[in-house]
Amino acid sequence: MEMSDQRLAPVRQNLRPVVTSVEARLAEVKSRFFSAAAHELRTPLTTIVGYLEMLLDGEFGPLSESQREHLKVVSESARHLRAVTNNLLAVAQIEAGRIPLDLQRIDLAALVQTVADGIQPRLRLKAQRLELRTASDLPLALCDFGKAMQVADTLLDGAYKRTPEGGVIAASVSRAAEKGFLQLTVMDGGPPMSAQEMAQMAKYLSLDGMGLIEADVADLDLYVACSLVELHGGRFWCESAPERGSSFSVTFPIADEPR
């Protein structure tokens, strides 16, 4: 057996560049496929969503209650599909390294407050309360404003969906334990995730192969958010404990501090 391994070693060594090349080619093909599919789907879906909104607004005439209810179902399905399409395009751009960052000095606490204010109407629908705590005298973060806002929106929207009616969502912005970084943590008021659910989430955050096909909108949102944080040089992690719900944390670099 030892002799066979010794004879096979040169073969394995010679095959390694071939395998690496094939893997790179497959990754490129997958990225191009998702990008092309997303582009082809996004334009007609935007048109469909737009006309459905016009129908629901009564711009083409009055609707019966039954017609309105059925159109709402169709509209929600179209919006869901458009969200998946946008995420697939973002995934393809991330994997291809085509996501540029417009880095600026940003007040992260103010940014999170803006996102929190934006979801207040939805929180009121479920009688939820959002408690936002920010440490005093925080330095400015160095990040892309739009992408940092997308990350914050993903975390707060996920907490809103996981928290039952009347529940409390807790968010905080503070210095991270890691030197040179600020940390945003959002904790929902829902049931804690099981070990199996945590493992499933880890699978979707890696999103290769069938993981991408099986993932739903929330999983893709988290994957995109995680990737955007990592592009900034930060970290993304999740914790869950009994009677505490689940918390999602991200870090962004501080503008004027070494890391």
BADO-964848 format. One record per atom (N, C-alpha, C, O): residue in three letters; x, y, z. Coordinates in pm, whole numbers, padded with zeros to 5 digits, always signed. Each point is the difference from the previous one (the first is absolute). Layout:
BEGIN
ALAXYZ
...
// end
This chain:
BEGIN
MET+00083-00122+00000
MET-00083+00122+00000
MET+00086+00126+00000
MET-00029+00097-00070
GLU+00136-00102+00151
GLU+00089+00115+00008
GLU+00068+00025-00135
GLU+00016+00115-00042
MET+00024-00225-00027
MET+00063+00014-00131
MET-00097+00060-00101
MET+00040+00083-00083
SER-00169-00124+00088
SER-00101+00053-00092
SER-00018+00149+00021
SER-00009+00076-00096
ASP+00005-00034+00222
ASP-00015+00142+00031
ASP+00118+00079-00055
ASP-00018+00111-00050
GLN+00137-00167+00060
GLN+00118+00069-00050
GLN-00004+00014-00151
GLN+00041+00102-00055
ARG-00092-00206-00013
ARG-00009+00006-00146
ARG-00108+00099-00045
ARG+00013+00065-00103
LEU-00121-00054+00185
LEU-00110+00088-00038
LEU+00027+00146+00031
LEU-00065+00088-00055
ALA+00161-00062+00143
ALA+00027+00137+00042
ALA+00031+00092-00118
ALA-00056+00109-00007
PRO+00146-00150-00087
PRO+00027+00088-00115
PRO-00123+00024-00086
PRO-00017+00108-00057
VAL-00071-00212+00046
VAL-00121+00015-00080
VAL-00092+00104+00063
VAL-00054+00087-00068
ARG+00038-00099+00200
ARG-00084+00098+00070
ARG+00056+00141-00016
ARG-00074+00096-00021
GLN+00206-00084+00030
GLN+00064+00130-00013
GLN-00025+00060-00138
GLN-00025+00120-00012
ASN+00031-00204-00091
ASN-00023+00049-00136
ASN-00145+00036-00025
ASN-00030+00091-00078
LEU-00062-00161+00146
LEU-00142+00026-00020
LEU-00049+00124+00074
LEU-00102+00058-00036
ARG+00176-00018+00139
ARG-00047+00111+00083
ARG-00025+00129-00079
ARG-00104+00062+00020
PRO+00195-00019-00110
PRO-00029+00121-00079
PRO-00122-00017-00090
PRO-00074+00095-00023
VAL+00055-00217-00029
VAL-00116-00025-00087
VAL-00130+00014+00079
VAL-00095+00064-00046
VAL+00092-00123+00167
VAL-00119+00008+00084
VAL-00028+00145+00038
VAL-00115+00045-00004
THR+00220+00028+00040
THR-00017+00141+00037
THR-00055+00081-00116
THR-00086+00086+00019
SER+00134-00114-00139
SER-00046+00072-00118
SER-00147-00032-00030
SER-00077+00090-00034
VAL+00039-00217+00047
VAL-00138-00040-00024
VAL-00094+00064+00102
VAL-00108+00048-00035
GLU+00150-00047+00162
GLU-00082+00061+00104
GLU-00021+00149-00026
GLU-00110+00051+00017
ALA+00217+00018-00059
ALA-00010+00142-00030
ALA-00095+00023-00118
ALA-00079+00094+00000
ARG+00089-00181-00101
ARG-00087+00013-00117
ARG-00146-00023+00036
ARG-00088+00073-00046
LEU+00062-00173+00129
LEU-00137-00028+00044
LEU-00057+00118+00079
LEU-00116+00036-00016
ALA+00199+00024+00103
ALA-00045+00115+00077
ALA-00035+00117-00092
ALA-00097+00072+00023
GLU+00178-00054-00128
GLU-00027+00107-00095
GLU-00129-00025-00077
GLU-00080+00091-00021
VAL+00059-00216-00021
VAL-00122-00035-00074
VAL-00123+00022+00088
VAL-00101+00053-00046
LYS+00110-00096+00173
LYS-00113+00019+00092
LYS-00031+00147+00019
LYS-00116+00041-00003
SER+00221+00040+00021
SER-00019+00143+00019
SER-00066+00064-00122
SER-00091+00082+00014
ARG+00139-00119-00134
ARG-00057+00057-00122
ARG-00145-00043-00018
ARG-00084+00078-00046
PHE+00054-00204+00081
PHE-00138-00050-00015
PHE-00095+00079+00088
PHE-00103+00047-00047
PHE+00138-00031+00176
PHE-00089+00072+00091
PHE-00013+00146-00040
PHE-00107+00058+00011
SER+00216+00001-00058
SER-00005+00139-00042
SER-00091+00018-00122
SER-00083+00090-00004
ALA+00100-00179-00095
ALA-00083+00009-00121
ALA-00147-00026+00032
ALA-00088+00070-00049
ALA+00062-00172+00133
ALA-00139-00032+00035
ALA-00065+00115+00075
ALA-00116+00034-00025
ALA+00191+00026+00118
ALA-00055+00110+00078
ALA-00032+00120-00089
ALA-00105+00061+00014
HIS+00197-00028-00105
HIS-00024+00113-00091
HIS-00123-00025-00088
HIS-00080+00091-00021
GLU+00067-00213-00029
GLU-00113-00031-00088
GLU-00133+00004+00074
GLU-00103+00034-00059
LEU+00104-00067+00188
LEU-00124-00005+00078
LEU-00038+00136+00059
LEU-00118+00030+00015
ARG+00218+00051+00017
ARG-00029+00121+00077
ARG-00086+00100-00076
ARG-00091+00058+00058
THR+00119-00037-00187
THR-00075+00099-00077
THR-00148-00035-00013
THR-00085+00084+00031
PRO+00050-00206-00076
PRO-00143-00031-00007
PRO-00067-00003+00137
PRO-00118+00035+00011
LEU+00189-00077+00092
LEU-00060-00003+00134
LEU-00030+00141+00049
LEU-00103+00023+00064
THR+00192+00070-00094
THR-00025+00140+00040
THR-00124+00052-00071
THR-00080+00072+00060
THR+00064-00108-00187
THR-00119+00042-00074
THR-00127-00062+00058
THR-00102+00067+00016
ILE+00109-00195+00017
ILE-00116-00070+00058
ILE-00040+00063+00132
ILE-00118+00026+00024
VAL+00217-00002+00063
VAL-00028+00060+00131
VAL-00062+00138-00018
VAL-00094+00036+00071
GLY+00148+00042-00166
GLY-00052+00135-00023
GLY-00146-00001-00044
GLY-00080+00079+00050
TYR+00045-00167-00144
TYR-00138-00006-00048
TYR-00095-00053+00108
TYR-00114+00044+00009
LEU+00161-00138+00072
LEU-00083-00051+00109
LEU-00031+00112+00100
LEU-00112+00009+00050
GLU+00212+00075-00021
GLU-00023+00112+00090
GLU-00102+00098-00058
GLU-00085+00053+00072
MET+00094-00030-00204
MET-00096+00089-00065
MET-00141-00059+00005
MET-00097+00073+00022
LEU+00086-00205-00042
LEU-00131-00065+00009
LEU-00059+00013+00140
LEU-00117+00032+00017
LEU+00202-00057+00085
LEU-00047+00008+00138
LEU-00036+00143+00040
LEU-00084+00021+00087
ASP+00150+00077-00150
ASP-00032+00141+00029
ASP-00125+00047-00074
ASP-00043+00115+00017
GLY-00015-00202-00099
GLY-00123+00034-00070
GLY+00019+00087-00123
GLY-00095+00063-00046
GLU+00217-00060-00009
GLU+00025+00087-00115
GLU-00063-00053-00128
GLU-00012+00075-00098
PHE-00028-00202+00096
PHE-00065-00057-00118
PHE-00147-00032+00027
PHE-00062-00077-00072
GLY+00009+00137+00176
GLY-00140-00023+00034
GLY-00016-00065+00137
GLY+00096-00053+00056
PRO-00218+00057-00003
PRO-00024-00057+00132
PRO+00012-00153+00000
PRO-00024-00066-00101
LEU+00061+00012+00217
LEU+00013-00144+00018
LEU-00097-00049+00106
LEU-00030+00071+00096
SER-00018-00192-00116
SER-00081-00060+00106
SER+00093-00044+00113
SER+00121-00008-00019
GLU-00178-00019+00136
GLU+00082-00042+00114
GLU+00072-00131-00030
GLU+00115-00019+00039
SER-00183-00072-00109
SER+00060-00128-00035
SER+00118+00022-00096
SER+00106-00060+00017
GLN-00126+00145-00119
GLN+00108+00028-00094
GLN+00120+00062+00071
GLN+00115-00035-00028
ARG-00142+00127+00120
ARG+00109+00066+00073
ARG+00080-00099+00083
ARG+00123+00005+00002
GLU-00192-00095+00066
GLU+00070-00098+00083
GLU+00088-00093-00084
GLU+00113-00031+00038
HIS-00166-00012-00153
HIS+00080-00088-00086
HIS+00121+00074-00060
HIS+00108-00056-00013
LEU-00129+00183-00023
LEU+00111+00077-00055
LEU+00108+00025+00105
LEU+00118+00006-00033
LYS-00158+00009+00160
LYS+00098+00018+00107
LYS+00089-00122+00012
LYS+00121+00011+00023
VAL-00182-00130-00038
VAL+00079-00124+00006
VAL+00100-00004-00115
VAL+00117-00034+00020
VAL-00164+00069-00140
VAL+00088+00001-00117
VAL+00112+00103+00019
VAL+00116-00026-00032
SER-00152+00143+00084
SER+00098+00107+00021
SER+00107-00042+00099
SER+00119+00025-00022
GLU-00159-00089+00133
GLU+00098-00045+00099
GLU+00093-00105-00059
GLU+00120+00000+00028
SER-00176-00090-00109
SER+00083-00102-00063
SER+00100+00062-00097
SER+00115-00042-00007
ALA-00159+00143-00069
ALA+00089+00067-00094
ALA+00111+00075+00074
ALA+00115+00001-00043
ARG-00151+00063+00154
ARG+00101+00071+00080
ARG+00103-00098+00057
ARG+00120+00027+00002
HIS-00171-00142+00044
HIS+00089-00102+00054
HIS+00098-00047-00106
HIS+00120-00013+00026
LEU-00169-00012-00146
LEU+00086-00047-00109
LEU+00100+00108-00040
LEU+00115-00031-00032
ARG-00158+00156+00034
ARG+00092+00109-00033
ARG+00111+00011+00105
ARG+00115+00028-00033
ALA-00150-00049+00160
ALA+00100+00005+00107
ALA+00103-00111-00020
ALA+00120+00022+00017
VAL-00167-00143-00052
VAL+00091-00111-00026
VAL+00090+00033-00117
VAL+00121-00026+00004
THR-00178+00084-00109
THR+00077+00035-00119
THR+00108+00102+00033
THR+00115-00014-00044
ASN-00150+00117+00120
ASN+00098+00102+00038
ASN+00113-00061+00083
ASN+00116+00037-00016
ASN-00151-00129+00104
ASN+00102-00065+00082
ASN+00091-00089-00083
ASN+00121-00004+00023
LEU-00179-00068-00120
LEU+00083-00083-00087
LEU+00100+00085-00078
LEU+00115-00040-00018
LEU-00159+00157-00026
LEU+00091+00090-00072
LEU+00110+00049+00094
LEU+00117+00007-00038
ALA-00155+00026+00162
ALA+00100+00045+00097
ALA+00100-00110+00030
ALA+00120+00026+00012
VAL-00169-00151+00001
VAL+00088-00114+00026
VAL+00100-00017-00114
VAL+00119-00020+00023
ALA-00169+00028-00147
ALA+00088-00015-00116
ALA+00106+00110-00003
ALA+00116-00028-00030
GLN-00155+00151+00062
GLN+00096+00111+00001
GLN+00103-00017+00111
GLN+00118+00029-00019
ILE-00163-00076+00135
ILE+00092-00022+00112
ILE+00102-00107-00034
ILE+00120+00019+00020
GLU-00168-00133-00073
GLU+00090-00110-00030
GLU+00095+00034-00114
GLU+00110-00055-00009
ALA-00151+00147-00078
ALA+00087+00041-00110
ALA+00092+00115+00040
ALA+00084+00044-00079
GLY-00099+00004+00202
GLY+00083+00110+00047
GLY-00032+00132-00067
GLY+00088+00083-00020
ARG-00217-00063-00015
ARG-00039+00123-00071
ARG-00081+00094+00089
ARG-00082+00076-00051
ILE+00103-00080+00182
ILE-00071+00089+00090
ILE+00097+00109+00047
ILE+00082-00027+00089
PRO-00088+00147-00145
PRO+00090+00106+00045
PRO-00051+00061+00131
PRO-00120+00000+00027
LEU+00210+00052+00053
LEU-00035+00066+00125
LEU+00036+00148-00009
LEU+00114+00035-00033
ASP-00210+00051+00062
ASP+00024+00144+00009
ASP+00019+00033+00148
ASP-00096+00040+00067
LEU+00217-00055-00018
LEU+00026+00015+00143
LEU-00005+00146+00042
LEU+00062+00087-00061
GLN-00138-00062+00169
GLN-00014+00134+00055
GLN+00005-00008+00153
GLN-00017-00107+00059
ARG+00040+00222+00004
ARG-00008+00008+00146
ARG-00147+00014+00038
ARG-00064+00101-00032
ILE+00010-00202+00098
ILE-00144-00009+00026
ILE-00028-00007+00149
ILE+00069-00069+00075
ASP-00174+00143-00032
ASP-00051-00014+00136
ASP-00089-00125+00002
ASP-00116+00007-00040
LEU+00170-00119+00085
LEU-00072-00127-00007
LEU-00126+00001+00085
LEU-00102-00055-00039
ALA+00109+00118+00156
ALA-00117+00005+00087
ALA-00114+00076-00067
ALA-00116-00042+00009
ALA+00147+00153-00075
ALA-00103+00078-00070
ALA-00057-00079-00117
ALA-00120+00006-00027
LEU+00206-00079-00042
LEU-00047-00083-00112
LEU-00099-00105+00049
LEU-00106-00019-00061
VAL+00139-00049+00170
VAL-00089-00104+00054
VAL-00131+00064+00048
VAL-00107-00060-00015
GLN+00115+00180+00073
GLN-00122+00069+00044
GLN-00091+00030-00118
GLN-00122-00012+00010
THR+00182+00051-00123
THR-00080+00026-00121
THR-00073-00125-00046
THR-00118+00006-00035
VAL+00188-00118+00034
VAL-00064-00127-00039
VAL-00109-00038+00100
VAL-00107-00047-00039
ALA+00134+00067+00168
ALA-00097-00033+00104
ALA-00127+00084-00016
ALA-00111-00050+00017
ASP+00129+00179-00049
ASP-00117+00086-00022
ASP-00083-00048-00118
ASP-00122+00010+00000
GLY+00190-00064-00101
GLY-00070-00045-00120
GLY-00087-00122+00020
GLY-00097-00018-00073
ILE+00129-00067+00173
ILE-00081-00120+00019
ILE-00108+00019+00108
ILE-00074-00094+00030
GLN+00066+00213+00028
GLN-00099+00023+00106
GLN-00144-00030-00043
GLN-00075-00059+00078
PRO+00033+00098-00202
PRO-00138-00034-00040
PRO-00028-00149+00004
PRO-00109-00042+00040
ARG+00207-00041-00080
ARG-00020-00146+00004
ARG-00003-00051+00144
ARG-00076-00090+00034
LEU+00159+00149+00050
LEU+00001-00041+00141
LEU-00135+00026+00065
LEU-00048-00080+00079
ARG-00014+00194-00113
ARG-00130+00033+00059
ARG-00107-00100-00042
ARG-00093-00027+00076
LEU+00105-00027-00198
LEU-00099-00099-00045
LEU+00001-00124+00087
LEU-00104-00065+00015
LYS+00219+00030+00044
LYS+00010-00118+00086
LYS+00017+00037+00148
LYS+00034-00084+00083
ALA-00059+00212-00053
ALA+00011+00049+00138
ALA+00136-00033+00061
ALA+00011-00034+00118
GLN+00093+00044-00200
GLN+00135-00029+00046
GLN+00069+00129+00045
GLN-00038+00111-00039
ARG+00140-00128+00121
ARG+00078+00115+00047
ARG+00147-00023-00031
ARG+00053-00109+00025
LEU+00013+00211-00079
LEU+00142-00008-00030
LEU+00076+00087+00098
LEU-00024+00120+00010
GLU+00116-00180+00063
GLU+00084+00072+00094
GLU+00140+00011-00060
GLU+00070-00100-00016
LEU-00031+00223-00016
LEU+00131+00023-00060
LEU+00091+00071+00100
LEU-00032+00109+00047
ARG+00144-00171-00016
ARG+00096+00059+00094
ARG+00131+00026-00075
ARG+00052-00088-00069
THR+00000+00208+00084
THR+00128+00033-00062
THR+00093+00057+00106
THR-00040+00082+00083
ALA+00164-00127-00086
ALA+00099+00051+00094
ALA+00031+00147-00032
ALA-00014+00043-00115
SER+00054+00031+00215
SER+00029+00142-00020
SER+00140+00018-00059
SER+00089-00084+00018
ASP-00072+00196-00089
ASP+00130+00038-00056
ASP+00062-00109-00088
ASP+00120-00027+00009
LEU-00202-00035-00092
LEU+00054-00101-00091
LEU+00075+00068-00114
LEU-00045+00103-00050
PRO+00156-00160+00007
PRO+00070+00056-00116
PRO-00077-00031-00129
PRO-00093-00080+00001
LEU+00133+00143-00109
LEU-00063-00025-00128
LEU+00049-00132-00059
LEU+00115-00040+00020
ALA-00204-00027-00092
ALA+00037-00124-00069
ALA+00048+00033-00141
ALA-00033+00106-00054
LEU+00111-00194-00004
LEU+00045+00013-00139
LEU-00074-00105-00081
LEU+00037-00118+00002
CYS-00140+00160-00074
CYS-00081-00098-00073
CYS-00074+00066-00115
CYS-00004+00122-00013
ASP-00054-00206-00070
ASP-00085+00043-00110
ASP-00140+00024+00057
ASP-00062-00093+00052
PHE+00013+00216-00060
PHE-00126+00037+00066
PHE-00115-00090-00043
PHE-00071-00056+00083
GLY+00052+00042-00214
GLY-00114-00078-00050
GLY+00008-00145+00039
GLY-00102-00061+00035
LYS+00221+00003-00040
LYS+00015-00143+00031
LYS-00010-00023+00151
LYS-00054-00103+00043
ALA+00105+00196+00038
ALA-00016-00013+00145
ALA-00147+00012+00038
ALA-00046-00069+00091
MET-00027+00156-00160
MET-00144+00012+00026
MET-00073-00129-00040
MET-00093-00042+00068
GLN+00135-00020-00178
GLN-00059-00127-00042
GLN+00022-00108+00105
GLN-00090-00079+00028
VAL+00209+00076+00031
VAL+00029-00098+00104
VAL-00088+00024+00122
VAL-00059-00094+00053
ALA+00050+00219-00009
ALA-00082+00032+00117
ALA-00147-00033-00025
ALA-00069-00053+00087
ASP+00022+00084-00208
ASP-00140-00030-00035
ASP-00026-00150+00002
ASP-00106-00044+00045
THR+00201-00035-00094
THR-00016-00146-00001
THR-00011-00054+00143
THR-00085-00084+00027
LEU+00169+00133+00063
LEU-00002-00049+00138
LEU-00129+00040+00071
LEU-00061-00082+00069
LEU+00018+00207-00086
LEU-00121+00046+00068
LEU-00126-00063-00061
LEU-00094-00034+00072
ASP+00093+00018-00204
ASP-00114-00064-00065
ASP-00012-00147+00042
ASP-00110-00049+00024
GLY+00225-00020-00014
GLY-00004-00139+00045
GLY-00051-00012+00141
GLY-00076-00092+00031
ALA+00118+00184+00058
ALA-00047-00002+00139
ALA-00150+00026+00007
ALA-00071-00061+00079
TYR+00024+00154-00163
TYR-00144+00029-00006
TYR-00079-00125-00039
TYR-00105-00028+00058
LYS+00154-00047-00155
LYS-00071-00119-00047
LYS+00003-00113+00103
LYS-00096-00076+00010
ARG+00205+00065+00066
ARG+00012-00109+00097
ARG-00067+00030+00134
ARG-00022-00091+00080
THR-00009+00218-00056
THR-00057+00040+00129
THR-00153-00006-00008
THR-00058+00054-00093
PRO-00007-00118+00189
PRO-00146-00010-00002
PRO-00066+00134+00034
PRO+00066+00095+00041
GLU-00197-00089-00058
GLU-00074+00122+00033
GLU+00021+00037+00146
GLU-00001-00085+00089
GLY+00020+00216-00066
GLY+00020+00048+00135
GLY+00141-00019+00053
GLY+00027+00034+00115
GLY+00063-00089-00197
GLY+00136-00028+00045
GLY+00091+00121-00005
GLY-00038+00107-00048
VAL+00159-00126+00100
VAL+00098+00108+00007
VAL+00124-00038-00080
VAL+00051-00112+00011
ILE-00003+00206-00092
ILE+00124-00016-00075
ILE+00104+00093+00062
ILE-00027+00118+00022
ALA+00144-00171+00006
ALA+00106+00081+00061
ALA+00115+00016-00098
ALA+00050-00099-00055
ALA-00007+00221+00033
ALA+00113+00028-00088
ALA+00099+00090+00073
ALA-00039+00083+00082
SER+00166-00101-00112
SER+00102+00082+00065
SER+00115+00027-00095
SER+00033-00083-00086
VAL+00028+00200+00102
VAL+00121+00037-00074
VAL+00105+00037+00103
VAL-00024+00086+00085
SER+00140-00149-00091
SER+00104+00022+00100
SER+00136-00032-00061
SER+00009-00043-00115
ARG+00095+00064+00193
ARG+00133-00045-00042
ARG+00004-00152+00007
ARG-00052-00061+00093
ALA+00115+00000-00192
ALA+00015-00145-00001
ALA+00115-00040+00091
ALA+00086+00082+00032
ALA-00085-00208+00010
ALA+00112-00052+00080
ALA+00128+00004-00083
ALA+00109+00016+00054
GLU-00124-00032-00184
GLU+00115+00004-00090
GLU+00043+00145-00023
GLU-00083+00083-00037
LYS+00207-00052+00058
LYS+00050+00135-00010
LYS-00020+00056-00140
LYS+00025-00067-00101
GLY-00071+00194+00097
GLY-00015+00067-00129
GLY-00131-00023-00069
GLY-00014+00033-00118
PHE-00087-00090+00188
PHE-00129-00030-00062
PHE-00117+00044+00088
PHE+00010+00002+00123
LEU-00119+00035-00189
LEU-00129+00022+00066
LEU-00088-00121-00023
LEU+00016-00071-00100
GLN-00109+00047+00192
GLN-00085-00119-00008
GLN-00147+00038+00004
GLN-00042+00079+00085
LEU-00035-00136-00176
LEU-00146+00010+00001
LEU-00055-00137+00034
LEU+00030-00098-00068
THR-00112+00090+00172
THR-00064-00125+00039
THR-00151+00020+00004
THR-00048+00098+00056
VAL-00025-00191-00113
VAL-00147+00003+00001
VAL-00050-00132+00057
VAL+00033-00107-00051
MET-00112+00115+00159
MET-00055-00120+00063
MET-00151+00000-00016
MET-00067+00098+00035
ASP+00013-00208-00086
ASP-00145-00008-00018
ASP-00067-00051+00127
ASP+00066-00040+00095
GLY-00199+00043-00096
GLY-00077-00046+00115
GLY-00068-00133-00026
GLY-00096-00035+00068
GLY+00146-00039-00166
GLY-00059-00129-00034
GLY+00062-00114+00075
GLY+00087+00022+00085
PRO-00129-00146-00114
PRO+00058-00117+00065
PRO+00144-00020-00044
PRO+00035+00036-00112
PRO+00050-00092+00198
PRO+00139-00025-00039
PRO+00009-00103-00112
PRO-00088-00084-00015
MET+00193+00093-00063
MET+00022-00097-00107
MET+00060-00127+00057
MET+00083+00003+00091
SER-00124-00115-00146
SER+00056-00129+00040
SER+00138-00017-00063
SER+00039+00076-00088
ALA+00034-00176+00136
ALA+00132-00029-00056
ALA-00012-00032-00149
ALA+00087+00037-00079
GLN-00195-00106+00041
GLN-00020-00034-00141
GLN-00024+00125-00084
GLN+00052+00012-00111
GLU-00130+00081+00166
GLU-00026+00125-00073
GLU+00127+00083-00014
GLU+00023+00064-00103
MET+00061-00065+00208
MET+00126+00073-00006
MET+00091-00061-00107
MET+00066+00072-00074
ALA-00064-00205+00067
ALA+00082-00068-00101
ALA-00052+00030-00141
ALA+00078+00019-00093
GLN-00211-00015+00080
GLN-00060+00031-00130
GLN+00036+00142-00043
GLN+00027+00026-00117
MET-00028+00067+00215
MET+00035+00138-00032
MET+00145+00010-00045
MET+00032+00072-00095
ALA+00057-00146+00162
ALA+00141+00000-00039
ALA+00015-00050-00143
ALA+00083+00049-00075
LYS-00164-00148+00039
LYS+00004-00055-00136
LYS-00042+00107-00101
LYS+00064+00016-00104
TYR-00172+00055+00135
TYR-00048+00100-00095
TYR+00092+00121-00009
TYR+00006+00065-00104
LEU+00066-00035+00213
LEU+00092+00112-00006
LEU+00122-00031-00086
LEU+00069+00091-00046
SER-00043-00222+00023
SER+00107-00037-00093
SER-00053-00006-00143
SER+00072+00031-00095
LEU-00199-00071+00081
LEU-00073+00003-00126
LEU+00079-00043-00123
LEU+00021+00079-00092
ASP+00023-00205+00091
ASP+00052-00050-00126
ASP-00084-00120-00042
ASP-00064-00065+00082
GLY+00066+00036-00210
GLY-00075-00115-00051
GLY-00148+00011+00027
GLY-00061+00104-00026
MET+00002-00213+00078
MET-00144-00005+00021
MET-00044+00093+00112
MET-00117+00036+00008
GLY+00210+00004+00079
GLY-00037+00091+00107
GLY-00064+00126-00054
GLY-00093+00053+00060
LEU+00143-00002-00174
LEU-00054+00119-00060
LEU-00138-00024-00058
LEU-00088+00085+00008
ILE+00070-00202-00068
ILE-00130-00031-00060
ILE-00107-00017+00107
ILE-00114+00041-00019
GLU+00151-00101+00133
GLU-00097-00029+00104
GLU-00032+00120+00087
GLU-00104+00002+00066
ALA+00192+00098-00063
ALA-00016+00113+00091
ALA-00123+00083-00035
ALA-00033+00016-00118
ASP-00034+00037+00222
ASP-00111+00091-00026
ASP+00050+00144+00007
ASP+00120+00024+00013
VAL-00214+00072-00023
VAL+00040+00140-00007
VAL+00079+00043+00124
VAL+00101+00069-00012
ALA-00147-00111+00131
ALA+00067+00040+00123
ALA+00143-00051+00004
ALA+00091+00071+00042
ASP-00071-00196-00087
ASP+00135-00058-00001
ASP+00090+00077-00097
ASP+00115+00029+00031
LEU-00168+00004-00148
LEU+00078+00075-00098
LEU+00031+00140+00052
LEU+00110+00052-00022
ASP-00206+00009+00090
ASP+00022+00132+00059
ASP+00118-00006+00098
ASP+00087+00087-00002
LEU-00086-00190+00086
LEU+00107-00014+00098
LEU+00134-00026-00068
LEU+00103+00053+00042
TYR-00105-00134-00147
TYR+00125-00028-00073
TYR+00057+00128-00060
TYR+00120+00026+00011
VAL-00206+00053-00074
VAL+00045+00125-00061
VAL+00052+00094+00108
VAL+00105+00062-00017
ALA-00179-00051+00130
ALA+00044+00087+00109
ALA+00136-00045+00054
ALA+00089+00082+00023
CYS-00075-00213-00002
CYS+00127-00056+00050
CYS+00114+00033-00096
CYS+00108+00040+00043
SER-00132-00056-00172
SER+00104+00026-00099
SER+00038+00148-00003
SER+00118+00034-00014
LEU-00218+00055+00027
LEU+00029+00143+00000
LEU+00083+00040+00121
LEU+00091+00083-00010
VAL-00122-00143+00125
VAL+00077+00028+00121
VAL+00145-00047-00018
VAL+00094+00071+00036
GLU-00078-00189-00091
GLU+00136-00054-00020
GLU+00078+00083-00102
GLU+00122+00012+00011
LEU-00191+00046-00110
LEU+00067+00088-00095
LEU+00059+00122+00070
LEU+00102+00053-00043
HIS-00167-00010+00151
HIS+00049+00114+00079
HIS+00114-00042+00093
HIS+00063+00085+00064
GLY-00036-00214-00055
GLY+00101-00048+00093
GLY-00056-00034+00136
GLY+00075-00026+00094
GLY-00208+00026-00081
GLY-00064-00030+00127
GLY-00040-00145+00013
GLY+00034-00083-00084
ARG-00107+00052+00191
ARG-00045-00137+00027
ARG-00152-00002+00017
ARG-00063+00101+00031
PHE+00006-00220-00053
PHE-00144-00023+00012
PHE-00019-00129+00077
PHE+00057-00102-00036
TRP-00136+00105+00144
TRP-00024-00124+00073
TRP-00137+00003+00068
TRP-00063+00105+00015
CYS+00019-00223+00023
CYS-00132-00018+00061
CYS+00014-00081+00127
CYS+00082-00091+00008
GLU-00163+00125+00092
GLU-00004-00073+00127
GLU-00145-00022+00040
GLU-00087+00081-00031
SER+00062-00189+00100
SER-00135-00029+00047
SER+00008-00077+00131
SER+00082-00091+00014
ALA-00166+00129+00082
ALA+00001-00065+00131
ALA-00142-00008+00052
ALA-00084+00082-00036
PRO+00053-00182+00123
PRO-00135-00013+00055
PRO-00047+00128+00067
PRO+00074+00065+00074
GLU-00199-00029-00102
GLU-00067+00117+00059
GLU+00064+00132-00041
GLU-00023+00103+00063
ARG+00105-00106-00169
ARG+00064+00124-00044
ARG-00027+00032-00146
ARG+00035+00109-00047
GLY-00096-00199-00026
GLY-00017+00022-00143
GLY+00132-00016-00072
GLY+00089-00070+00048
SER-00077+00133-00163
SER+00122-00010-00080
SER+00056+00139-00023
SER-00075+00096-00019
SER+00206-00085+00021
SER+00063+00130-00026
SER+00095-00013-00119
SER+00071-00100-00015
PHE-00071+00203-00068
PHE+00088+00007-00117
PHE+00089+00122+00018
PHE-00048+00110+00028
SER+00178-00131-00044
SER+00096+00109+00021
SER+00089+00017-00122
SER+00036-00096-00068
VAL+00000+00222+00041
VAL+00093+00031-00108
VAL+00097+00106+00051
VAL-00032+00075+00092
THR+00148-00068-00153
THR+00096+00104+00034
THR+00040+00078-00125
THR+00008-00055-00110
PHE+00018+00184+00131
PHE+00050+00088-00105
PHE+00126+00070+00053
PHE+00007+00032+00118
PRO+00091-00008-00205
PRO+00123+00064+00047
PRO-00022+00144+00042
PRO-00084+00070-00057
ILE+00160-00026+00156
ILE-00001+00139+00043
ILE+00087+00081-00096
ILE+00104-00047-00046
ALA-00146+00169+00017
ALA+00066+00078-00104
ALA+00144+00036+00032
ALA+00087-00007-00087
ASP-00060+00045+00209
ASP+00132+00056+00029
ASP+00078-00079+00104
ASP+00078+00057+00076
GLU-00099-00186-00073
GLU+00074-00084+00094
GLU+00064-00117-00072
GLU-00058-00053-00094
PRO+00177+00013+00136
PRO+00064-00117-00062
PRO-00075-00126+00034
PRO-00063-00009+00105
ARG+00071-00091-00196
ARG-00070-00126+00020
ARG+00097-00113-00011
ARG-00038-00116+00013
// end
